[in-house]
Amino acid sequence: MRPHQISLETAQKLAKALGIPIEQVMHMPQHVLIQKLIEIEKADKKEER
């Protein structure tokens, strides 16, 4: 499995939000990665209100 083509900033944000190492984020199945990004985005929008 190839690492995802995401920016370092995105990988760091995901790793921090999920509490996992960046390496694990980069090798996470794509459908799981997308779901986690959606969850984080929803949480960010909720905090802004």
C-alpha positions in Angstrom: 0.0 0.0 0.0 1.4 3.4 -1.0 1.4 6.3 1.5 -1.3 8.9 0.9 -0.6 12.0 -1.1 -1.6 14.5 1.6 0.3 17.5 2.9 2.5 17.3 6.0 0.2 19.8 7.6 -2.8 17.7 7.0 -1.0 14.5 8.3 0.1 16.3 11.4 -3.4 17.7 12.1 -4.9 14.2 11.7 -2.2 12.6 13.8 -2.8 15.1 16.6 -6.6 14.9 16.4 -6.6 11.1 16.4 -3.7 10.7 18.8 -1.8 8.4 16.5 1.7 8.6 14.9 2.0 10.3 11.5 3.2 7.0 10.0 0.0 5.3 10.9 -2.1 8.1 9.3 -0.1 7.8 6.1 -0.8 4.1 5.8 -4.4 4.1 7.0 -6.9 2.8 4.4 -8.2 5.7 2.3 -11.9 5.3 3.1 -11.0 5.5 6.9 -8.8 8.5 6.3 -11.6 10.3 4.4 -14.1 9.5 7.2 -11.7 10.8 9.9 -11.2 14.0 7.9 -15.0 14.5 7.7 -15.4 14.0 11.4 -12.6 16.4 12.3 -14.0 19.1 9.9 -17.5 18.7 11.5 -16.0 19.1 15.0 -14.0 22.2 13.9 -17.2 23.8 12.5 -19.1 22.9 15.6 -16.4 24.6 17.8 -16.6 27.8 15.7 -20.3 28.3 16.5 
